[in-house]
Amino acid sequence: MIPVRPPKVSTRHRDGAIHAYVTNSGATGALEPVAVFRPRPGDEVVESAVWPDLQRVVYTTLNSVVCLTRAGDVVWTSAFEPHSDQPHGHRPGCALSANGRNVWVYRPDAMAGRGGGDQWVVHDAASGAVMVRRELETVGHGAVHRVHPVDGSICLDVGEGQDGSVIFRAAPGSGGEPEFVTYPWWDRCLIDLSPDGEQFMTVDHGQRDVAFHRHPSGDVLFTLPVEAFGYPEETFVEWGGGYLTPDLAVVVLGGEGQDEEEWFRYRLIDVRTGTLDAELAVEAGNPYEVVPLGDGSWLTSGPAGHPVRWSRALSAPAPRQPRG
């Protein structure tokens, strides 16, 4: 019997609701939501994650993390104390562990004015009880979680604005407590984990190169400076892209033409050989809406706010050539 893959769920926030979409169904084109969750009245959602069975959602606001059922009933909530009146500069984030048992929450407490540094907190997904609380020596505005597809570990990239970016990793420990590692860089931004779990991709904080690393050690497999792509001198590497397949990664290049109009190109890299491959034909409003899914497909945003799933067999029109 062929095992059935659990749904891979992506969320979008529209019209005051959290819309959940299944992205590994095989369907291409505009996706319709498979579930819609209504946050508590007055809650402004920052980030969200939906369980594969589509029955619960967890989301962060500036001052709390909340878990709701599909019917809108509160399962649990945890407030960030003390309440912060800072309206900007801090975006709490959340992610669901691979086994669905824990919710990981990043708290940018320093920028929120709560005193001390940031926190990375692990909640029991069923009850909301705090299982682990990790104090981080960062002053971040926000962070990105990446859940490893194989070993159950989770990575966190904390963005500190002009001061750079710090990447942490938490792996299941022998005694039940996670084992935390801080990678020895402040100037690299985590972009994606490979779908086979063997690599991860980073971009220089100054946007001058892209690097591919062995997981979990972080050893650099190869680095490509922006000049290697053969575009005009003012080209930079965007903090976007990711793994299209285990063997191919999408690197996003950007710049301005002579008329000061921005352009972006999407170049494929063979990550087994470290060599340039073809360009990926993508049409998108900005490079961050292009989300490679690891199975040969990627998402962009549609005109109605719903994601659109593309594959290499059904790709978007090629963008205009950059001008030097």
C-alpha positions in Angstrom: 0.0 0.0 0.0 1.3 3.4 -0.9 1.4 5.7 2.1 -0.7 8.8 1.9 1.2 12.1 2.4 -0.3 14.3 5.1 -1.5 17.7 3.7 1.1 20.4 3.6 -0.8 23.5 4.6 0.0 27.1 3.9 -1.8 30.1 5.3 -2.8 33.6 4.1 -4.4 36.4 6.0 -7.2 38.1 4.2 -10.3 40.1 5.2 -9.7 39.5 8.9 -9.5 35.7 8.5 -6.8 33.0 8.3 -7.2 31.0 5.0 -5.6 27.6 4.8 -4.5 26.0 1.5 -3.2 22.5 0.8 -0.1 22.9 -1.4 0.9 19.3 -2.0 -2.3 18.1 -3.6 -0.9 18.0 -7.2 -3.3 20.7 -8.3 -1.9 23.8 -10.1 -3.4 27.2 -10.8 -5.3 29.3 -8.3 -5.8 27.4 -5.0 -9.0 27.6 -3.0 -8.9 27.6 0.8 -9.7 24.3 2.4 -10.4 25.9 5.7 -11.1 29.4 7.1 -10.4 30.4 10.7 -11.8 33.5 12.4 -9.5 35.0 15.0 -10.8 36.4 18.2 -12.4 39.8 17.9 -9.8 42.5 18.0 -6.9 40.2 17.3 -4.5 41.3 14.5 -2.7 38.2 13.3 1.0 38.4 12.7 1.8 34.8 11.8 -0.2 31.5 11.8 0.1 27.8 11.3 -2.7 25.2 10.7 -2.6 21.6 11.7 -2.6 19.0 8.8 -6.0 17.8 9.9 -7.3 21.4 9.4 -9.1 21.4 12.7 -6.9 23.9 14.6 -4.9 27.0 14.1 -2.3 28.8 16.2 -1.4 32.4 15.6 0.5 35.2 17.1 -0.5 38.8 17.8 1.8 41.5 19.1 1.0 40.5 22.6 -0.1 36.8 22.6 -0.2 33.4 21.0 -3.7 31.9 20.5 -4.9 28.4 19.5 -8.4 28.1 18.1 -10.6 25.3 16.7 -12.1 25.5 13.3 -15.4 26.4 15.0 -13.7 29.4 16.6 -13.4 28.0 20.2 -10.3 28.9 22.1 -8.2 25.9 22.9 -5.6 27.9 24.8 -3.9 31.2 24.8 -0.7 32.7 26.3 -0.2 36.4 26.8 3.2 38.1 26.4 3.8 39.9 29.6 4.0 42.8 30.2 1.7 44.1 27.5 3.6 46.1 24.9 2.3 49.4 23.5 5.1 49.5 20.9 3.1 49.5 17.6 6.0 48.7 15.2 9.4 47.0 15.1 8.5 43.6 16.7 6.7 40.7 15.0 6.2 37.6 17.1 6.3 34.3 15.1 5.1 30.8 15.5 5.5 27.3 13.9 4.1 23.9 14.4 6.6 21.0 15.1 6.8 18.3 12.5 5.0 15.8 14.8 2.3 18.4 15.7 2.9 18.0 19.4 4.5 21.4 20.0 4.1 25.0 19.1 7.3 27.1 18.8 7.0 30.8 19.4 9.5 33.5 18.8 9.1 36.5 21.1 11.0 39.7 20.1 10.8 41.0 23.7 13.7 43.4 23.5 12.1 45.5 20.7 8.7 45.2 22.4 10.2 47.0 25.4 9.6 44.1 27.8 13.2 44.1 29.1 15.9 41.6 28.6 16.5 39.7 25.4 14.3 37.8 23.0 12.8 34.4 23.9 12.1 31.2 22.0 9.3 29.3 23.8 8.0 25.8 23.2 4.3 25.2 24.1 2.5 21.9 24.4 0.2 22.0 21.4 -2.7 20.4 23.2 -2.7 22.5 26.4 -0.5 25.5 25.8 1.7 24.7 28.7 5.2 26.0 28.4 7.6 23.1 28.0 10.8 25.0 27.3 11.8 28.6 27.5 15.1 29.7 25.8 16.6 33.1 26.4 18.2 34.5 23.2 20.9 37.1 23.2 19.3 38.9 20.3 17.4 42.1 19.7 15.3 41.0 16.8 12.5 42.6 14.9 11.1 39.3 13.7 12.2 35.8 12.9 11.6 32.9 10.4 11.0 29.3 11.5 12.1 26.4 9.3 11.0 22.9 10.3 13.3 20.2 9.2 11.5 17.6 7.0 13.3 14.6 8.4 14.9 14.8 11.8 12.3 16.8 13.7 14.7 19.8 14.4 13.7 23.4 13.8 15.7 26.4 12.8 15.1 30.0 13.7 16.6 33.0 11.8 16.3 36.2 13.9 16.6 39.4 12.0 18.2 42.3 13.9 18.0 44.9 11.2 21.2 46.7 10.5 23.0 44.4 13.0 22.5 41.3 10.9 20.9 38.0 11.4 21.4 35.1 13.9 20.5 31.5 13.1 19.6 29.0 15.8 18.8 25.3 15.6 16.9 23.2 18.1 17.1 19.4 17.9 15.4 16.7 19.9 17.6 15.8 22.9 18.3 12.5 24.5 16.7 13.6 27.8 13.6 15.1 26.3 14.9 18.6 26.4 15.8 20.2 23.0 19.5 20.7 22.3 20.2 24.3 21.1 22.9 25.4 18.7 23.8 28.9 17.6 25.5 29.0 14.2 28.7 31.1 14.2 27.5 33.9 11.8 25.8 37.2 12.3 25.8 38.1 8.6 23.9 35.3 6.9 20.1 34.9 6.5 18.5 31.5 6.4 16.4 31.1 3.3 15.4 27.4 3.2 16.0 23.8 4.2 16.3 21.3 1.4 13.3 18.9 1.1 15.6 15.8 1.7 17.0 17.5 4.8 20.6 17.3 3.7 21.3 21.0 3.1 20.3 24.5 3.9 20.6 27.7 1.9 21.7 31.2 3.2 22.2 34.6 1.7 24.7 37.2 2.8 23.1 39.9 4.9 24.7 42.4 2.5 23.2 40.5 -0.4 26.6 39.8 -2.1 26.4 36.0 -2.3 24.4 32.8 -1.7 25.8 29.8 0.1 24.8 26.2 0.6 25.6 24.4 3.8 25.6 20.8 5.0 22.9 20.0 7.5 23.2 20.1 10.5 26.9 21.1 10.8 26.6 24.3 8.8 29.8 23.5 6.9 29.8 25.4 3.6 29.4 23.2 0.5 29.9 26.0 -1.9 29.3 29.8 -2.3 28.3 31.7 -5.4 29.1 35.5 -5.4 26.6 37.7 -7.2 29.2 38.3 -10.0 29.0 34.6 -10.9 25.5 35.1 -12.4 26.7 37.4 -15.1 24.2 40.3 -14.6 25.0 44.0 -14.4 27.3 45.2 -11.7 24.6 46.7 -9.5 22.9 43.3 -9.2 22.2 41.9 -5.7 21.0 38.6 -4.2 17.6 38.8 -2.7 16.7 37.3 0.6 14.2 35.0 -1.2 14.0 31.8 -3.2 14.6 28.3 -1.8 14.7 24.7 -2.9 12.6 23.8 -5.9 13.6 20.1 -5.6 16.3 18.4 -3.6 18.7 19.0 -6.5 17.7 22.5 -7.7 17.5 25.7 -5.7 16.1 29.0 -6.9 18.3 32.1 -6.3 16.6 35.5 -6.8 18.7 38.2 -8.4 17.5 41.9 -8.4 18.6 45.3 -9.6 17.5 48.4 -11.4 17.5 49.2 -15.1 18.6 52.5 -16.7 15.1 53.8 -16.2 15.3 53.0 -12.4 12.7 50.3 -12.8 13.3 47.3 -10.6 13.8 43.9 -12.2 14.1 40.4 -10.7 15.4 37.1 -12.2 15.1 33.6 -10.8 18.1 31.4 -11.5 18.3 27.7 -10.8 21.4 26.2 -9.2 22.3 22.5 -9.3 23.1 22.1 -5.6 24.8 18.7 -6.2 27.5 20.2 -8.5 27.4 23.9 -7.4 26.8 25.0 -11.0 24.4 27.4 -12.7 21.3 25.9 -14.3 18.5 27.5 -16.4 16.4 30.5 -15.5 13.0 29.8 -14.0 10.2 31.7 -15.8 8.3 33.5 -13.1 6.1 36.5 -13.1 5.5 38.0 -9.7 4.9 41.4 -8.1 7.8 41.0 -5.7 10.5 38.3 -5.1 9.2 37.4 -1.7 5.8 36.1 -2.9 7.6 33.3 -4.9 7.7 30.3 -2.6 9.4 27.1 -3.9 7.7 24.0 -2.4 10.5 21.5 -2.8 8.5 19.2 -5.1 9.2 21.0 -8.4 6.4 23.6 -7.9 6.2 27.0 -6.4 3.6 29.5 -5.2 2.9 33.1 -6.2 0.1 35.4 -5.2 -3.0 35.7 -7.4 -5.0 38.8 -8.1 -7.7 37.9 -5.5 -5.1 37.2 -2.8 -5.3 33.4 -3.1 -1.9 31.6 -3.8 -1.3 30.3 -7.3 0.7 27.0 -7.7 3.0 26.6 -10.7 5.1 23.8 -11.9 7.9 23.7 -14.5 5.4 22.1 -16.9 3.0 25.0 -16.4 5.2 28.0 -15.8 4.5 31.7 -15.9 5.6 34.0 -18.8 9.3 34.9 -18.8 10.0 38.3 -17.3 11.7 41.1 -19.2 15.5 41.0 -19.6 17.4 43.3 -17.2 19.2 46.1 -18.9 22.7 47.2 -17.9 
